[in-house]
Amino acid sequence: MGDVLAGFHAAWEFESDSVLIRYERGIRTPKLFQALGERRVPLAALEDVTLTPGRRGTVVLRAVPRAGADPLIEAAAGQLKDAYDPYRLVLPAERETLAEYYADELRGLLTESGPADRHLVAAPSGPLQFKAYDGKAFFDGASVRFRWFWTGASTAKWKAGDQSFPVADLGGVEWRSPDVLEGHLRLVPRHSANEHPAPPDQDPAAVVFGLGYGPVHESLPFAAAVLAAVRGRRPGAGVSSAAARRDPADIAERIRHLGELHEAGLVTDEEFSFKKAELLTEL
């Protein structure tokens, strides 16, 4: 098709095998869209296109992704508000006829339906990081790390120490929106028989959100990137020795935090010695 349809906060560029969605960076544009920048959505990732009346003299053109085709949508698990939906294009009502034309044209190019057997839309690229209420989360493509904060982390998390989870050991990601109570990001082990994990604030495999911590535009792309890495992992593939090797500066920082815990009486002498020796073996 090769045409461009511009709406509020985004523009869709129609190509023969995909739709390139470019998001604006204006002050009124949702921060999630600004964080995404642009996304190329293969037509094979879509199963329908709808056009419906919007609010205040607008119409809404929406592409409907197939289940499992987009890691961002899979990680969101239906929790995104309409304003954050990256597949919605809001247009003035006077452009309804034009929007209907593009909807019909695009709909005629779609040939796939039902769940996708793999991700077809690229995940946000890394490295990624964000601040949660009780710690900071990092993802470098090979592993996820949680570094706990003095002011928010529970005693259980401090005693467990900062955490590192190779992608090869993970089976999924659980994201609960920071827009609701008990929002969090939890890593699901690859082989987990525990159907009732500890509450997120006590679970060393989870970080919890709070007011201003773990916002959607930071934590959801993070969750999507981790989920895409987990889904894209080849059976039996592990993390390379180069990726598994820890940064000495990071180890030193973790030992420093451990020392602060020890001085505060939150870990015993034995726990401090054991954990310090364990960290040193990662160098």
Phi, psi and chi 1 to 4 in degrees:
 res  aa     phi    psi   chi1   chi2   chi3   chi4
   1 MET       -  -49.2  -62.1  164.4   65.2      -
   2 GLY    72.6   12.7      -      -      -      -
   3 ASP  -102.0  164.7  -62.3  -29.9      -      -
   4 VAL  -124.3  133.0  176.3      -      -      -
   5 LEU  -120.1  114.1 -178.5   61.2      -      -
   6 ALA  -100.0  134.7      -      -      -      -
   7 GLY  -129.8 -161.7      -      -      -      -
   8 PHE   -74.6  125.1  -61.6  110.9      -      -
   9 HIS    75.8   -7.2  -50.7  -43.6      -      -
  10 ALA  -160.1  162.2      -      -      -      -
  11 ALA  -136.6  138.5      -      -      -      -
  12 TRP  -105.7  126.8  -69.9   11.2      -      -
  13 GLU  -107.7  117.6 -177.9  175.9  -19.5      -
  14 PHE   -89.6  123.7  -58.9   94.9      -      -
  15 GLU  -121.0  173.6  -59.1  179.2   -6.0      -
  16 SER   -63.8  -31.5   60.4      -      -      -
  17 ASP  -126.3    6.8   61.4   -8.9      -      -
  18 SER  -162.4  169.5   62.4      -      -      -
  19 VAL  -120.7  123.8  178.1      -      -      -
  20 LEU   -95.7  116.2  178.1   61.8      -      -
  21 ILE  -102.6  118.5  -56.0  177.3      -      -
  22 ARG  -109.2  124.4  -58.0 -178.4 -172.2  -86.8
  23 TYR   -97.7  140.7  -58.3  100.9      -      -
  24 GLU   -70.6  164.1  -66.7 -179.0   -5.1      -
  25 ARG  -117.2   21.9  -64.1 -171.1  178.0  -83.2
  26 GLY   -68.2  164.3      -      -      -      -
  27 ILE   -64.3  -25.2 -169.1  171.4      -      -
  28 ARG   -92.4   -5.3  -64.7 -175.5  178.5 -179.2
  29 THR   -74.4  132.3  -58.5      -      -      -
  30 PRO   -51.5  139.4  -28.5   36.5      -      -
  31 LYS   -61.8  -29.1  -70.3 -176.3  177.5 -179.6
  32 LEU   -62.3  -43.3  175.7   61.1      -      -
  33 PHE   -63.8  -40.8  -65.2  173.7      -      -
  34 GLN   -63.0  -38.3  -63.4 -175.6   49.8      -
  35 ALA   -67.3  -35.5      -      -      -      -
  36 LEU   -74.1  -34.1  -65.1  175.5      -      -
  37 GLY    75.2  -76.0      -      -      -      -
  38 GLU  -153.0  156.0   67.4  176.8   41.1      -
  39 ARG  -141.6  133.2  -48.4 -171.4   81.3 -152.3
  40 ARG   -98.5  119.8 -175.8  175.6  -61.9  -80.5
  41 VAL  -110.8  108.3 -179.0      -      -      -
  42 PRO   -61.4  145.1  -20.2   32.4      -      -
  43 LEU   -60.1  -28.0  -61.3 -174.9      -      -
  44 ALA   -65.7  -16.3      -      -      -      -
  45 ALA   -87.4   -6.2      -      -      -      -
  46 LEU  -110.9  149.7  -56.4  175.5      -      -
  47 GLU  -124.5   -9.1   64.4  179.9    2.5      -
  48 ASP  -165.2  165.3 -162.1    7.5      -      -
  49 VAL  -137.7  132.5 -178.4      -      -      -
  50 THR  -123.3  155.8   63.6      -      -      -
  51 LEU  -134.2  119.6 -177.8   64.6      -      -
  52 THR  -134.8  158.0   57.4      -      -      -
  53 PRO   -64.8  142.6  -19.7   32.2      -      -
  54 GLY  -108.9 -163.8      -      -      -      -
  55 ARG   -92.3  151.3  -63.2 -179.3  178.1  179.1
  56 ARG    51.9   54.2  -60.1  177.0 -177.7  176.3
  57 GLY    71.4   40.4      -      -      -      -
  58 THR  -130.1  164.2   63.4      -      -      -
  59 VAL  -124.6  155.3  -67.6      -      -      -
  60 VAL  -122.4  117.4  178.9      -      -      -
  61 LEU   -95.1  127.2 -179.0   65.3      -      -
  62 ARG  -134.6  130.1 -176.7  175.7 -174.3  -86.1
  63 ALA   -89.0  137.9      -      -      -      -
  64 VAL  -105.1  109.4 -179.1      -      -      -
  65 PRO   -74.9  150.6   28.0  -33.9      -      -
  66 ARG   -71.2  147.2  -62.6  167.7   60.3 -163.2
  67 ALA   -59.1  131.0      -      -      -      -
  68 GLY    83.6   -0.9      -      -      -      -
  69 ALA   -85.1  -24.2      -      -      -      -
  70 ASP  -125.3  117.3 -175.2  -15.5      -      -
  71 PRO   -62.3  -30.0   22.5  -33.4      -      -
  72 LEU   -65.6  -46.1 -171.1   82.0      -      -
  73 ILE   -69.6  -37.4  -61.1  -58.4      -      -
  74 GLU   -64.2  -43.2 -176.9  177.3   -7.4      -
  75 ALA   -66.6  -36.7      -      -      -      -
  76 ALA   -66.8  -30.0      -      -      -      -
  77 ALA    50.8   45.0      -      -      -      -
  78 GLY    77.8   11.0      -      -      -      -
  79 GLN   -94.9   -6.3  -60.7  172.5   77.9      -
  80 LEU   -73.2  134.9  -79.6  179.9      -      -
  81 LYS   -70.6  156.8  -62.7  178.5  179.0  178.8
  82 ASP   -54.3  -39.0  -77.0  -11.2      -      -
  83 ALA   -63.5  -22.0      -      -      -      -
  84 TYR   -99.4   -0.2  -67.3  159.0      -      -
  85 ASP   -69.3  113.1 -174.3  -14.3      -      -
  86 PRO   -72.0   -6.0   27.2  -34.6      -      -
  87 TYR  -102.3    7.5  -73.3   91.9      -      -
  88 ARG  -100.5  135.6  -66.7  173.4   78.1 -111.7
  89 LEU  -123.3  113.3 -177.3   65.3      -      -
  90 VAL   -94.4  129.5 -178.7      -      -      -
  91 LEU  -130.0  155.6  -57.1  131.8      -      -
  92 PRO   -61.3  146.6  -20.9   32.9      -      -
  93 ALA   -59.5  -29.0      -      -      -      -
  94 GLU   -68.3  -10.5   57.1  -94.2   25.4      -
  95 ARG  -101.8   17.7  -53.7 -168.8   72.1 -171.9
  96 GLU   -61.6  -42.5 -179.7  175.7    3.4      -
  97 THR   -61.4  -42.4  -59.6      -      -      -
  98 LEU   -65.9  -42.5 -177.7   61.2      -      -
  99 ALA   -63.0  -38.8      -      -      -      -
 100 GLU   -64.9  -37.0 -172.9  173.3    7.2      -
 101 TYR   -61.7  -48.1  164.3   77.6      -      -
 102 TYR   -67.0  -36.3  -80.2  109.3      -      -
 103 ALA   -61.6  -44.3      -      -      -      -
 104 ASP   -65.0  -43.2  -70.5  -19.5      -      -
 105 GLU   -62.4  -45.9  -72.1  -70.9  -56.5      -
 106 LEU   -68.0  -41.3 -175.3   55.8      -      -
 107 ARG   -60.0  -35.4 -161.8  178.4  -66.7  115.9
 108 GLY   -69.4  -15.6      -      -      -      -
 109 LEU   -93.9   -9.6  -64.1  173.6      -      -
 110 LEU   -82.7  131.8  -56.9 -176.9      -      -
 111 THR  -125.9   -6.9   60.3      -      -      -
 112 GLU  -110.2  153.9  -55.8  -68.6  -21.9      -
 113 SER  -155.3  167.1   63.0      -      -      -
 114 GLY    81.2  173.3      -      -      -      -
 115 PRO   -59.7  141.6  -22.3   34.0      -      -
 116 ALA   -86.5  147.2      -      -      -      -
 117 ASP   -85.8   -0.6   59.9    0.7      -      -
 118 ARG  -162.0  165.4   59.7 -172.3  175.9   87.6
 119 HIS   -71.1  132.5  -70.8  150.6      -      -
 120 LEU  -111.0  -16.0  -60.1  171.6      -      -
 121 VAL  -105.3  133.1 -177.9      -      -      -
 122 ALA   -65.4  141.6      -      -      -      -
 123 ALA   -79.3  159.5      -      -      -      -
 124 PRO   -54.3  141.2  -26.1   36.0      -      -
 125 SER   -84.5  154.5   58.4      -      -      -
 126 GLY  -106.0 -171.4      -      -      -      -
 127 PRO   -70.0  150.5   27.6  -35.0      -      -
 128 LEU  -125.1  153.3  -61.2  170.9      -      -
 129 GLN  -157.8  156.3   58.8 -179.1  -76.1      -
 130 PHE  -158.1  159.9   70.4   90.3      -      -
 131 LYS   -96.9  122.4  -74.1 -175.1  178.2 -179.3
 132 ALA   -94.7 -177.2      -      -      -      -
 133 TYR   -70.4  -37.8  174.3   74.5      -      -
 134 ASP  -107.9    1.5   55.7   -3.3      -      -
 135 GLY  -178.1  178.6      -      -      -      -
 136 LYS  -113.8  136.3 -167.6  168.4 -174.4  177.3
 137 ALA  -108.6  137.7      -      -      -      -
 138 PHE  -129.1  143.1  -54.8   83.8      -      -
 139 PHE  -140.0  124.0  179.3   54.0      -      -
 140 ASP  -111.0   10.6   60.7    6.1      -      -
 141 GLY    97.4  -23.3      -      -      -      -
 142 ALA  -111.3  -31.5      -      -      -      -
 143 SER  -153.2  157.4   62.4      -      -      -
 144 VAL  -106.8  136.2  180.0      -      -      -
 145 ARG  -125.5  141.0  -68.3 -174.9  -67.0  118.0
 146 PHE  -117.8  127.2  -66.1  154.5      -      -
 147 ARG  -117.3  120.1 -170.3  177.6   70.2 -162.3
 148 TRP   -79.4  150.0  -52.3  122.2      -      -
 149 PHE   -98.7  144.1  -68.0  153.1      -      -
 150 TRP   -57.2  -43.9  -95.3  106.6      -      -
 151 THR   -78.8  -16.9   53.3      -      -      -
 152 GLY  -125.8  -26.3      -      -      -      -
 153 ALA   -73.0  143.7      -      -      -      -
 154 SER   -73.2  163.5   63.4      -      -      -
 155 THR   -59.7  -36.6  -58.9      -      -      -
 156 ALA   -60.3  -39.1      -      -      -      -
 157 LYS   -74.3  -39.1  -69.8 -175.2  176.0 -179.2
 158 TRP   -62.9  -40.7  -87.4  115.7      -      -
 159 LYS   -68.4  -33.1  -73.7 -168.6  173.3 -177.8
 160 ALA   -70.8  -25.8      -      -      -      -
 161 GLY    84.2  168.6      -      -      -      -
 162 ASP   -58.4  145.7  -66.1  -20.4      -      -
 163 GLN  -114.6  149.8  -60.2  -69.2  -61.1      -
 164 SER  -137.8  128.5 -179.0      -      -      -
 165 PHE  -126.1  105.6  -56.3   86.3      -      -
 166 PRO   -61.8  142.1  -21.8   34.0      -      -
 167 VAL   -55.9  -36.3  166.5      -      -      -
 168 ALA   -62.0  -19.1      -      -      -      -
 169 ASP   -95.2   -0.9  -66.9  -17.7      -      -
 170 LEU  -103.0  148.8  -60.5  178.2      -      -
 171 GLY  -113.2  -11.6      -      -      -      -
 172 GLY   173.8 -176.0      -      -      -      -
 173 VAL  -137.1  136.8  179.6      -      -      -
 174 GLU  -112.1  116.2  177.7 -175.8  -87.7      -
 175 TRP  -114.9  125.2 -178.6   78.9      -      -
 176 ARG  -116.7  121.8  -65.6  -68.0  178.0  -94.3
 177 SER   -52.5  139.1  174.8      -      -      -
 178 PRO   -70.0   -7.9   25.5  -35.4      -      -
 179 ASP   -78.1   -5.5  -69.3  -22.0      -      -
 180 VAL  -124.2  167.9  -60.7      -      -      -
 181 LEU   -65.1  147.9  -67.6  175.9      -      -
 182 GLU    63.4   32.9  -60.1 -176.4   -5.3      -
 183 GLY   -65.9  143.9      -      -      -      -
 184 HIS  -166.4  168.5   63.9  -92.1      -      -
 185 LEU  -124.0  122.0 -177.7  146.2      -      -
 186 ARG  -122.3  136.6 -170.1 -161.5  -54.6  -91.7
 187 LEU   -90.9  131.3  -57.4  174.9      -      -
 188 VAL  -100.6  121.5 -179.5      -      -      -
 189 PRO   -60.0  153.4  -21.4   32.7      -      -
 190 ARG   -63.1  -41.6 -173.5  177.4  178.5 -174.1
 191 HIS  -121.4   86.5  -58.5  -66.9      -      -
 192 SER  -115.7  124.5  175.5      -      -      -
 193 ALA  -102.2    1.7      -      -      -      -
 194 ASN   -87.9  104.5 -174.1    4.0      -      -
 195 GLU   -82.7  -10.6  -62.9 -178.9   -1.4      -
 196 HIS  -131.0   75.8  -56.9  -73.9      -      -
 197 PRO   -66.3  166.0   25.2  -34.3      -      -
 198 ALA   -63.2  156.5      -      -      -      -
 199 PRO   -54.5  147.1  -24.8   34.6      -      -
 200 PRO   -53.0  -34.5  -26.7   35.4      -      -
 201 ASP   -73.0  -12.1   64.9  -31.9      -      -
 202 GLN  -110.3   -7.2  -58.0  -66.4  -41.7      -
 203 ASP   -93.8  116.2 -173.5   -6.0      -      -
 204 PRO   -65.3   -8.6  -22.2   35.2      -      -
 205 ALA   -96.2   14.0      -      -      -      -
 206 ALA  -139.5  149.8      -      -      -      -
 207 VAL  -118.8  145.3  -69.6      -      -      -
 208 VAL  -106.8  151.4  -61.6      -      -      -
 209 PHE   -98.2  171.8  -54.9  146.3      -      -
 210 GLY  -165.9 -177.2      -      -      -      -
 211 LEU   -58.8  113.2 -175.1   61.7      -      -
 212 GLY    84.8   -0.8      -      -      -      -
 213 TYR  -117.2  130.3  -66.0   95.1      -      -
 214 GLY    69.5   39.8      -      -      -      -
 215 PRO   -59.3  157.7   23.7  -34.7      -      -
 216 VAL   -53.1  -44.4  171.2      -      -      -
 217 HIS   -70.5  -11.9   68.7  -80.1      -      -
 218 GLU  -106.1  -47.1  -65.5  179.7   -3.5      -
 219 SER   -77.6  -32.7   62.1      -      -      -
 220 LEU   -71.6  -47.2 -179.8   55.8      -      -
 221 PRO   -57.5  -36.1  -27.8   37.5      -      -
 222 PHE   -60.2  -51.0 -174.5  102.2      -      -
 223 ALA   -60.6  -40.3      -      -      -      -
 224 ALA   -65.4  -40.8      -      -      -      -
 225 ALA   -64.6  -41.6      -      -      -      -
 226 VAL   -65.9  -43.9  175.2      -      -      -
 227 LEU   -61.2  -42.0 -177.6   60.8      -      -
 228 ALA   -63.2  -39.3      -      -      -      -
 229 ALA   -65.8  -39.2      -      -      -      -
 230 VAL   -65.9  -46.3  170.6      -      -      -
 231 ARG   -67.5  -31.2  -66.6  -77.0 -172.1  -90.3
 232 GLY   -87.7   -1.8      -      -      -      -
 233 ARG   -66.4  130.0 -174.7 -168.6   62.3 -121.6
 234 ARG   -72.9  140.6  -61.4 -172.6  -54.6  -85.0
 235 PRO   -54.1  127.9  -25.7   35.2      -      -
 236 GLY    83.9   -5.6      -      -      -      -
 237 ALA   -78.5  142.2      -      -      -      -
 238 GLY  -117.4 -178.1      -      -      -      -
 239 VAL   -85.9  136.3  179.6      -      -      -
 240 SER   -63.4  156.0   69.2      -      -      -
 241 SER   -61.2  -33.0   58.7      -      -      -
 242 ALA   -66.9  -41.0      -      -      -      -
 243 ALA   -70.6  -34.3      -      -      -      -
 244 ALA   -75.1  -23.4      -      -      -      -
 245 ARG   -68.1  133.6 -169.5  177.5  -58.2  120.0
 246 ARG   -87.0  149.9  -57.5  -63.3  173.7 -148.2
 247 ASP   -71.0  124.0 -178.2   -8.9      -      -
 248 PRO   -54.5  -35.9  -27.4   36.0      -      -
 249 ALA   -65.0  -35.6      -      -      -      -
 250 ASP   -68.2  -42.0  178.5   57.9      -      -
 251 ILE   -61.4  -43.1  -64.0  -64.0      -      -
 252 ALA   -61.7  -39.5      -      -      -      -
 253 GLU   -65.4  -40.4  176.2   68.9    9.7      -
 254 ARG   -67.2  -38.1  -66.7  169.0   68.4 -176.3
 255 ILE   -66.2  -36.9  -68.6  175.8      -      -
 256 ARG   -61.8  -45.6 -175.6 -176.7   69.0   79.2
 257 HIS   -61.5  -39.5  -82.2  -69.6      -      -
 258 LEU   -63.2  -40.5 -175.1   65.3      -      -
 259 GLY   -62.6  -37.2      -      -      -      -
 260 GLU   -65.6  -39.0  -68.3  173.2  -12.5      -
 261 LEU   -61.7  -43.5  -82.5  176.9      -      -
 262 HIS   -62.5  -44.9 -178.5 -123.6      -      -
 263 GLU   -64.8  -31.2  -69.0  178.1    3.3      -
 264 ALA   -81.9   -4.1      -      -      -      -
 265 GLY    80.4   14.7      -      -      -      -
 266 LEU   -86.3  -16.4  -65.9  176.1      -      -
 267 VAL  -131.8  148.1  -63.4      -      -      -
 268 THR   -78.9  170.6   64.9      -      -      -
 269 ASP   -59.3  -42.1  -67.7  -15.7      -      -
 270 GLU   -65.0  -42.8  -67.1   77.4   10.4      -
 271 GLU   -64.2  -40.2  -70.6  171.3  -28.8      -
 272 PHE   -63.9  -47.0  172.2   73.2      -      -
 273 SER   -63.6  -42.8  -61.5      -      -      -
 274 PHE   -64.9  -47.6  176.7   81.1      -      -
 275 LYS   -68.5  -37.3 -170.7   62.8 -179.7  178.6
 276 LYS   -63.5  -44.1 -179.7  178.7  178.1 -179.3
 277 ALA   -63.0  -37.5      -      -      -      -
 278 GLU   -64.4  -42.1 -174.6  180.0   66.3      -
 279 LEU   -65.6  -40.8  -71.1  170.6      -      -
 280 LEU   -63.2  -28.0  -69.8  172.5      -      -
 281 THR   -71.1  -14.4   63.9      -      -      -
 282 GLU   -83.2   -8.7  -63.4 -176.9   23.5      -
 283 LEU   -72.8      -  -71.7  172.8      -      -
